[in-house]
Amino acid sequence: MTNLPASQPSLYELFEATSLQNCQRLLDNGEIPAPELLADILEANADRSLPAWFIELVAKSLKGELKRKPGRPKETFLARCRFAAAEHEYLSLLTWLVKREKTLGLEGWSILRGKEWWAGPPHERAAKIIIEKWRLHMSWRSFLNRVSSEK
């Protein structure tokens, strides 16, 4: 294992949620950390001296001067790519389920019949399976609405 120069932070320092460098990176990208995240960073770094910019950030948060932009935050590039991959897999799964419904029916194996995601028409089943597999934080209806709106 090689030692990195002090000026070059490690991946852990850059992306660990409780890292001061990660907090600085978020601020540089225009993202304002939530008070809960600031508390976690403060607890994780309590054993060392904190930089002035972080103390000022925590003070503003405690005074209520740290405000986020109203509305839903913009979706990250990674989230958009993840959804695109899930959408692609959904279309493949939907094609397979439609063919299966025509040839064998959708009754399925006995182990599948009791599953919540193995109910409904093919488009509904495919959406439920994709939501479960990709662990998307949305309902199957929201998924289908978004898929249909992006075409």
Biotite code that builds the C-alpha atoms (Angstrom):
import biotite.structure as struc

atoms = struc.array([
    struc.Atom([0.000, 0.000, 0.000], chain_id="A", res_id=1, res_name="MET", atom_name="CA", element="C"),
    struc.Atom([1.428, 3.367, -0.952], chain_id="A", res_id=2, res_name="THR", atom_name="CA", element="C"),
    struc.Atom([1.103, 6.498, 1.077], chain_id="A", res_id=3, res_name="ASN", atom_name="CA", element="C"),
    struc.Atom([-0.608, 9.347, -0.701], chain_id="A", res_id=4, res_name="LEU", atom_name="CA", element="C"),
    struc.Atom([0.728, 12.870, -0.354], chain_id="A", res_id=5, res_name="PRO", atom_name="CA", element="C"),
    struc.Atom([-1.067, 14.945, 2.269], chain_id="A", res_id=6, res_name="ALA", atom_name="CA", element="C"),
    struc.Atom([-2.469, 17.263, -0.439], chain_id="A", res_id=7, res_name="SER", atom_name="CA", element="C"),
    struc.Atom([-4.286, 14.421, -2.230], chain_id="A", res_id=8, res_name="GLN", atom_name="CA", element="C"),
    struc.Atom([-7.275, 13.078, -0.250], chain_id="A", res_id=9, res_name="PRO", atom_name="CA", element="C"),
    struc.Atom([-8.201, 9.402, -0.408], chain_id="A", res_id=10, res_name="SER", atom_name="CA", element="C"),
    struc.Atom([-11.450, 8.124, -1.937], chain_id="A", res_id=11, res_name="LEU", atom_name="CA", element="C"),
    struc.Atom([-12.743, 7.552, 1.590], chain_id="A", res_id=12, res_name="TYR", atom_name="CA", element="C"),
    struc.Atom([-12.128, 11.203, 2.459], chain_id="A", res_id=13, res_name="GLU", atom_name="CA", element="C"),
    struc.Atom([-13.753, 12.415, -0.746], chain_id="A", res_id=14, res_name="LEU", atom_name="CA", element="C"),
    struc.Atom([-16.926, 10.350, -0.617], chain_id="A", res_id=15, res_name="PHE", atom_name="CA", element="C"),
    struc.Atom([-17.513, 9.108, 2.946], chain_id="A", res_id=16, res_name="GLU", atom_name="CA", element="C"),
    struc.Atom([-20.652, 10.839, 4.230], chain_id="A", res_id=17, res_name="ALA", atom_name="CA", element="C"),
    struc.Atom([-19.005, 11.984, 7.476], chain_id="A", res_id=18, res_name="THR", atom_name="CA", element="C"),
    struc.Atom([-15.802, 13.265, 5.855], chain_id="A", res_id=19, res_name="SER", atom_name="CA", element="C"),
    struc.Atom([-14.991, 16.970, 5.957], chain_id="A", res_id=20, res_name="LEU", atom_name="CA", element="C"),
    struc.Atom([-13.639, 16.756, 2.385], chain_id="A", res_id=21, res_name="GLN", atom_name="CA", element="C"),
    struc.Atom([-16.956, 15.285, 1.229], chain_id="A", res_id=22, res_name="ASN", atom_name="CA", element="C"),
    struc.Atom([-18.818, 18.118, 2.931], chain_id="A", res_id=23, res_name="CYS", atom_name="CA", element="C"),
    struc.Atom([-16.528, 20.629, 1.207], chain_id="A", res_id=24, res_name="GLN", atom_name="CA", element="C"),
    struc.Atom([-17.106, 18.886, -2.133], chain_id="A", res_id=25, res_name="ARG", atom_name="CA", element="C"),
    struc.Atom([-20.885, 19.073, -1.636], chain_id="A", res_id=26, res_name="LEU", atom_name="CA", element="C"),
    struc.Atom([-20.641, 22.789, -0.890], chain_id="A", res_id=27, res_name="LEU", atom_name="CA", element="C"),
    struc.Atom([-18.461, 23.354, -3.957], chain_id="A", res_id=28, res_name="ASP", atom_name="CA", element="C"),
    struc.Atom([-21.142, 21.637, -6.056], chain_id="A", res_id=29, res_name="ASN", atom_name="CA", element="C"),
    struc.Atom([-23.792, 23.978, -4.645], chain_id="A", res_id=30, res_name="GLY", atom_name="CA", element="C"),
    struc.Atom([-25.425, 21.363, -2.398], chain_id="A", res_id=31, res_name="GLU", atom_name="CA", element="C"),
    struc.Atom([-26.305, 22.369, 1.147], chain_id="A", res_id=32, res_name="ILE", atom_name="CA", element="C"),
    struc.Atom([-25.945, 19.503, 3.624], chain_id="A", res_id=33, res_name="PRO", atom_name="CA", element="C"),
    struc.Atom([-28.905, 18.640, 5.825], chain_id="A", res_id=34, res_name="ALA", atom_name="CA", element="C"),
    struc.Atom([-28.647, 19.399, 9.555], chain_id="A", res_id=35, res_name="PRO", atom_name="CA", element="C"),
    struc.Atom([-28.607, 15.657, 10.299], chain_id="A", res_id=36, res_name="GLU", atom_name="CA", element="C"),
    struc.Atom([-25.573, 15.228, 8.034], chain_id="A", res_id=37, res_name="LEU", atom_name="CA", element="C"),
    struc.Atom([-23.815, 18.155, 9.710], chain_id="A", res_id=38, res_name="LEU", atom_name="CA", element="C"),
    struc.Atom([-24.440, 16.539, 13.105], chain_id="A", res_id=39, res_name="ALA", atom_name="CA", element="C"),
    struc.Atom([-23.006, 13.233, 11.844], chain_id="A", res_id=40, res_name="ASP", atom_name="CA", element="C"),
    struc.Atom([-19.927, 14.980, 10.458], chain_id="A", res_id=41, res_name="ILE", atom_name="CA", element="C"),
    struc.Atom([-19.469, 16.848, 13.727], chain_id="A", res_id=42, res_name="LEU", atom_name="CA", element="C"),
    struc.Atom([-19.678, 13.621, 15.762], chain_id="A", res_id=43, res_name="GLU", atom_name="CA", element="C"),
    struc.Atom([-17.310, 11.739, 13.441], chain_id="A", res_id=44, res_name="ALA", atom_name="CA", element="C"),
    struc.Atom([-14.684, 14.486, 13.543], chain_id="A", res_id=45, res_name="ASN", atom_name="CA", element="C"),
    struc.Atom([-15.027, 15.566, 17.200], chain_id="A", res_id=46, res_name="ALA", atom_name="CA", element="C"),
    struc.Atom([-11.555, 14.268, 18.077], chain_id="A", res_id=47, res_name="ASP", atom_name="CA", element="C"),
    struc.Atom([-9.745, 16.755, 15.820], chain_id="A", res_id=48, res_name="ARG", atom_name="CA", element="C"),
    struc.Atom([-9.769, 20.495, 15.294], chain_id="A", res_id=49, res_name="SER", atom_name="CA", element="C"),
    struc.Atom([-12.437, 21.559, 12.835], chain_id="A", res_id=50, res_name="LEU", atom_name="CA", element="C"),
    struc.Atom([-11.791, 24.063, 10.035], chain_id="A", res_id=51, res_name="PRO", atom_name="CA", element="C"),
    struc.Atom([-13.290, 27.540, 10.330], chain_id="A", res_id=52, res_name="ALA", atom_name="CA", element="C"),
    struc.Atom([-15.521, 27.070, 7.264], chain_id="A", res_id=53, res_name="TRP", atom_name="CA", element="C"),
    struc.Atom([-17.181, 24.030, 8.872], chain_id="A", res_id=54, res_name="PHE", atom_name="CA", element="C"),
    struc.Atom([-17.755, 25.786, 12.216], chain_id="A", res_id=55, res_name="ILE", atom_name="CA", element="C"),
    struc.Atom([-19.312, 28.709, 10.326], chain_id="A", res_id=56, res_name="GLU", atom_name="CA", element="C"),
    struc.Atom([-21.521, 26.273, 8.384], chain_id="A", res_id=57, res_name="LEU", atom_name="CA", element="C"),
    struc.Atom([-22.749, 24.580, 11.574], chain_id="A", res_id=58, res_name="VAL", atom_name="CA", element="C"),
    struc.Atom([-23.378, 27.969, 13.209], chain_id="A", res_id=59, res_name="ALA", atom_name="CA", element="C"),
    struc.Atom([-25.476, 29.115, 10.241], chain_id="A", res_id=60, res_name="LYS", atom_name="CA", element="C"),
    struc.Atom([-27.417, 25.846, 10.385], chain_id="A", res_id=61, res_name="SER", atom_name="CA", element="C"),
    struc.Atom([-28.125, 26.259, 14.108], chain_id="A", res_id=62, res_name="LEU", atom_name="CA", element="C"),
    struc.Atom([-29.264, 29.859, 13.588], chain_id="A", res_id=63, res_name="LYS", atom_name="CA", element="C"),
    struc.Atom([-31.578, 28.792, 10.774], chain_id="A", res_id=64, res_name="GLY", atom_name="CA", element="C"),
    struc.Atom([-29.686, 30.858, 8.207], chain_id="A", res_id=65, res_name="GLU", atom_name="CA", element="C"),
    struc.Atom([-28.712, 27.866, 6.085], chain_id="A", res_id=66, res_name="LEU", atom_name="CA", element="C"),
    struc.Atom([-31.507, 27.480, 3.572], chain_id="A", res_id=67, res_name="LYS", atom_name="CA", element="C"),
    struc.Atom([-31.876, 24.958, 0.784], chain_id="A", res_id=68, res_name="ARG", atom_name="CA", element="C"),
    struc.Atom([-33.470, 25.866, -2.510], chain_id="A", res_id=69, res_name="LYS", atom_name="CA", element="C"),
    struc.Atom([-37.217, 25.145, -2.424], chain_id="A", res_id=70, res_name="PRO", atom_name="CA", element="C"),
    struc.Atom([-38.572, 22.210, -4.374], chain_id="A", res_id=71, res_name="GLY", atom_name="CA", element="C"),
    struc.Atom([-37.303, 18.793, -5.267], chain_id="A", res_id=72, res_name="ARG", atom_name="CA", element="C"),
    struc.Atom([-33.536, 18.526, -5.706], chain_id="A", res_id=73, res_name="PRO", atom_name="CA", element="C"),
    struc.Atom([-32.278, 17.926, -9.229], chain_id="A", res_id=74, res_name="LYS", atom_name="CA", element="C"),
    struc.Atom([-31.690, 14.315, -10.107], chain_id="A", res_id=75, res_name="GLU", atom_name="CA", element="C"),
    struc.Atom([-28.057, 13.294, -10.266], chain_id="A", res_id=76, res_name="THR", atom_name="CA", element="C"),
    struc.Atom([-26.431, 11.848, -13.357], chain_id="A", res_id=77, res_name="PHE", atom_name="CA", element="C"),
    struc.Atom([-26.033, 8.512, -11.613], chain_id="A", res_id=78, res_name="LEU", atom_name="CA", element="C"),
    struc.Atom([-29.748, 8.405, -10.719], chain_id="A", res_id=79, res_name="ALA", atom_name="CA", element="C"),
    struc.Atom([-30.691, 9.176, -14.342], chain_id="A", res_id=80, res_name="ARG", atom_name="CA", element="C"),
    struc.Atom([-28.397, 6.403, -15.617], chain_id="A", res_id=81, res_name="CYS", atom_name="CA", element="C"),
    struc.Atom([-29.807, 3.980, -13.058], chain_id="A", res_id=82, res_name="ARG", atom_name="CA", element="C"),
    struc.Atom([-33.366, 4.773, -14.112], chain_id="A", res_id=83, res_name="PHE", atom_name="CA", element="C"),
    struc.Atom([-32.461, 4.393, -17.800], chain_id="A", res_id=84, res_name="ALA", atom_name="CA", element="C"),
    struc.Atom([-31.000, 0.948, -17.112], chain_id="A", res_id=85, res_name="ALA", atom_name="CA", element="C"),
    struc.Atom([-34.095, -0.036, -15.112], chain_id="A", res_id=86, res_name="ALA", atom_name="CA", element="C"),
    struc.Atom([-36.330, 1.224, -17.915], chain_id="A", res_id=87, res_name="GLU", atom_name="CA", element="C"),
    struc.Atom([-34.412, -0.816, -20.485], chain_id="A", res_id=88, res_name="HIS", atom_name="CA", element="C"),
    struc.Atom([-34.718, -3.939, -18.363], chain_id="A", res_id=89, res_name="GLU", atom_name="CA", element="C"),
    struc.Atom([-38.439, -3.208, -17.828], chain_id="A", res_id=90, res_name="TYR", atom_name="CA", element="C"),
    struc.Atom([-39.057, -3.167, -21.577], chain_id="A", res_id=91, res_name="LEU", atom_name="CA", element="C"),
    struc.Atom([-37.259, -6.514, -21.995], chain_id="A", res_id=92, res_name="SER", atom_name="CA", element="C"),
    struc.Atom([-39.162, -8.044, -19.086], chain_id="A", res_id=93, res_name="LEU", atom_name="CA", element="C"),
    struc.Atom([-42.470, -6.704, -20.391], chain_id="A", res_id=94, res_name="LEU", atom_name="CA", element="C"),
    struc.Atom([-41.838, -8.279, -23.805], chain_id="A", res_id=95, res_name="THR", atom_name="CA", element="C"),
    struc.Atom([-41.089, -11.614, -22.144], chain_id="A", res_id=96, res_name="TRP", atom_name="CA", element="C"),
    struc.Atom([-44.184, -11.450, -19.910], chain_id="A", res_id=97, res_name="LEU", atom_name="CA", element="C"),
    struc.Atom([-46.466, -10.607, -22.855], chain_id="A", res_id=98, res_name="VAL", atom_name="CA", element="C"),
    struc.Atom([-45.107, -13.604, -24.806], chain_id="A", res_id=99, res_name="LYS", atom_name="CA", element="C"),
    struc.Atom([-45.453, -15.830, -21.744], chain_id="A", res_id=100, res_name="ARG", atom_name="CA", element="C"),
    struc.Atom([-49.052, -14.710, -21.202], chain_id="A", res_id=101, res_name="GLU", atom_name="CA", element="C"),
    struc.Atom([-49.920, -15.707, -24.782], chain_id="A", res_id=102, res_name="LYS", atom_name="CA", element="C"),
    struc.Atom([-48.187, -19.094, -24.667], chain_id="A", res_id=103, res_name="THR", atom_name="CA", element="C"),
    struc.Atom([-48.245, -20.426, -21.095], chain_id="A", res_id=104, res_name="LEU", atom_name="CA", element="C"),
    struc.Atom([-50.302, -17.918, -19.139], chain_id="A", res_id=105, res_name="GLY", atom_name="CA", element="C"),
    struc.Atom([-49.172, -15.905, -16.133], chain_id="A", res_id=106, res_name="LEU", atom_name="CA", element="C"),
    struc.Atom([-50.133, -18.317, -13.387], chain_id="A", res_id=107, res_name="GLU", atom_name="CA", element="C"),
    struc.Atom([-46.467, -19.055, -12.722], chain_id="A", res_id=108, res_name="GLY", atom_name="CA", element="C"),
    struc.Atom([-44.785, -21.430, -10.338], chain_id="A", res_id=109, res_name="TRP", atom_name="CA", element="C"),
    struc.Atom([-46.413, -22.067, -6.995], chain_id="A", res_id=110, res_name="SER", atom_name="CA", element="C"),
    struc.Atom([-43.625, -20.198, -5.189], chain_id="A", res_id=111, res_name="ILE", atom_name="CA", element="C"),
    struc.Atom([-44.386, -17.050, -7.245], chain_id="A", res_id=112, res_name="LEU", atom_name="CA", element="C"),
    struc.Atom([-48.163, -17.044, -6.874], chain_id="A", res_id=113, res_name="ARG", atom_name="CA", element="C"),
    struc.Atom([-48.110, -15.599, -3.362], chain_id="A", res_id=114, res_name="GLY", atom_name="CA", element="C"),
    struc.Atom([-45.711, -12.757, -4.174], chain_id="A", res_id=115, res_name="LYS", atom_name="CA", element="C"),
    struc.Atom([-47.132, -9.238, -4.286], chain_id="A", res_id=116, res_name="GLU", atom_name="CA", element="C"),
    struc.Atom([-45.151, -8.406, -7.433], chain_id="A", res_id=117, res_name="TRP", atom_name="CA", element="C"),
    struc.Atom([-46.534, -11.429, -9.307], chain_id="A", res_id=118, res_name="TRP", atom_name="CA", element="C"),
    struc.Atom([-50.059, -10.030, -9.612], chain_id="A", res_id=119, res_name="ALA", atom_name="CA", element="C"),
    struc.Atom([-51.825, -8.043, -12.280], chain_id="A", res_id=120, res_name="GLY", atom_name="CA", element="C"),
    struc.Atom([-51.360, -7.628, -16.027], chain_id="A", res_id=121, res_name="PRO", atom_name="CA", element="C"),
    struc.Atom([-47.891, -7.960, -17.612], chain_id="A", res_id=122, res_name="PRO", atom_name="CA", element="C"),
    struc.Atom([-47.024, -4.243, -17.560], chain_id="A", res_id=123, res_name="HIS", atom_name="CA", element="C"),
    struc.Atom([-47.878, -4.029, -13.857], chain_id="A", res_id=124, res_name="GLU", atom_name="CA", element="C"),
    struc.Atom([-45.911, -7.168, -12.994], chain_id="A", res_id=125, res_name="ARG", atom_name="CA", element="C"),
    struc.Atom([-42.883, -5.997, -14.951], chain_id="A", res_id=126, res_name="ALA", atom_name="CA", element="C"),
    struc.Atom([-42.940, -2.617, -13.197], chain_id="A", res_id=127, res_name="ALA", atom_name="CA", element="C"),
    struc.Atom([-43.253, -4.228, -9.748], chain_id="A", res_id=128, res_name="LYS", atom_name="CA", element="C"),
    struc.Atom([-40.380, -6.620, -10.470], chain_id="A", res_id=129, res_name="ILE", atom_name="CA", element="C"),
    struc.Atom([-38.129, -3.776, -11.671], chain_id="A", res_id=130, res_name="ILE", atom_name="CA", element="C"),
    struc.Atom([-38.974, -1.600, -8.653], chain_id="A", res_id=131, res_name="ILE", atom_name="CA", element="C"),
    struc.Atom([-38.037, -4.494, -6.389], chain_id="A", res_id=132, res_name="GLU", atom_name="CA", element="C"),
    struc.Atom([-34.891, -5.474, -8.282], chain_id="A", res_id=133, res_name="LYS", atom_name="CA", element="C"),
    struc.Atom([-33.468, -1.959, -8.726], chain_id="A", res_id=134, res_name="TRP", atom_name="CA", element="C"),
    struc.Atom([-34.724, -0.802, -5.300], chain_id="A", res_id=135, res_name="ARG", atom_name="CA", element="C"),
    struc.Atom([-36.262, 2.331, -6.771], chain_id="A", res_id=136, res_name="LEU", atom_name="CA", element="C"),
    struc.Atom([-37.957, 4.609, -4.281], chain_id="A", res_id=137, res_name="HIS", atom_name="CA", element="C"),
    struc.Atom([-41.234, 4.976, -6.139], chain_id="A", res_id=138, res_name="MET", atom_name="CA", element="C"),
    struc.Atom([-44.456, 3.106, -6.666], chain_id="A", res_id=139, res_name="SER", atom_name="CA", element="C"),
    struc.Atom([-44.965, 0.928, -9.706], chain_id="A", res_id=140, res_name="TRP", atom_name="CA", element="C"),
    struc.Atom([-47.513, 3.459, -11.001], chain_id="A", res_id=141, res_name="ARG", atom_name="CA", element="C"),
    struc.Atom([-44.979, 6.298, -10.685], chain_id="A", res_id=142, res_name="SER", atom_name="CA", element="C"),
    struc.Atom([-42.451, 4.157, -12.535], chain_id="A", res_id=143, res_name="PHE", atom_name="CA", element="C"),
    struc.Atom([-44.883, 3.495, -15.374], chain_id="A", res_id=144, res_name="LEU", atom_name="CA", element="C"),
    struc.Atom([-45.884, 7.179, -15.539], chain_id="A", res_id=145, res_name="ASN", atom_name="CA", element="C"),
    struc.Atom([-42.257, 8.231, -15.807], chain_id="A", res_id=146, res_name="ARG", atom_name="CA", element="C"),
    struc.Atom([-41.502, 5.573, -18.432], chain_id="A", res_id=147, res_name="VAL", atom_name="CA", element="C"),
    struc.Atom([-44.445, 6.679, -20.552], chain_id="A", res_id=148, res_name="SER", atom_name="CA", element="C"),
    struc.Atom([-43.671, 10.401, -20.147], chain_id="A", res_id=149, res_name="SER", atom_name="CA", element="C"),
    struc.Atom([-40.066, 10.016, -21.336], chain_id="A", res_id=150, res_name="GLU", atom_name="CA", element="C"),
    struc.Atom([-41.022, 8.503, -24.697], chain_id="A", res_id=151, res_name="LYS", atom_name="CA", element="C"),
])
